[in-house]
């Protein structure tokens, strides 16, 4: 059986992602990683991680009463 991720952990992760989105530490860094600027590589990784976080939020923190209300309205 899958253990659900606690909602508070997902909300904390969302706040951390909000802070990490602005990568001021790579702003003036001209290094290349895999032929790409390090800031671009950071944002590619950030986008992948944000997508995973969104999947977790929809799976474990989505309010289920929204789905139930839509189903019951269609029956009446």
N, C-alpha and C positions, 0 to 999 in steps of 0.2 A: 504494500500500500504506500502511495506517495504521501510524504509529509508535506503539508502546505507551508509555504514561506510566510512568516508572520507579516501582516500588513505594515506594522511599524517599521520593520527592516526595509521594506520596499520604499516607504516614504522617506526614510533616512537616506537610502541610496539615491533617491530622486533629488534630494537637497544637495548631496555631494556632487552629483552630476551637474547640477545647476552651477555650482561653484567652479568645477573643473572645466566647464565649457570654455571659459575665457582663459586661454593658455598664454598668459603674459610672459611666462618664462621662455617660450620659444619665439617670441615676436621678432627679435633681432638676431636670431641664430641662423647662420647661413650654411650649416652643415647639410650634407646630403645623406639620406638613408635609402638604399635601394634605388638610387638615382632620383629621388624626390626630396624636396625640402622637408626638414624634420617636422615643421609645423603642419604640413599637409599629411604626413604619415600619422602624426598625433590625431588629427581630426578624422582620418580614416578609421583608426582604432576606436576613437570616441564614438563615431557613428555606428560601428558594429556593436560596441558595448551598449549604446543607447537603444539599439534595436532589441537586443536581448532583454534589457530592462523593461522595455515596453511589452514584450511578450510575457514576462513575468507579472507585470502590473495587470494586464488584461486577464491572465489566467487566474491569479490569486487575489486581486484587489478589486475586480470589477463588481459593482453592486448587482447581486442576482435578482433583486426585486424588480429591476427594470425589465429583465427578460420575462419574468412571470407576468407582469402587467400587460405586456404586449401580446402574450399568448392568450390570456383570458379575454382581452378585448376582441380578438379575432373570432372567438367562439360565440360571442353573444350577438 
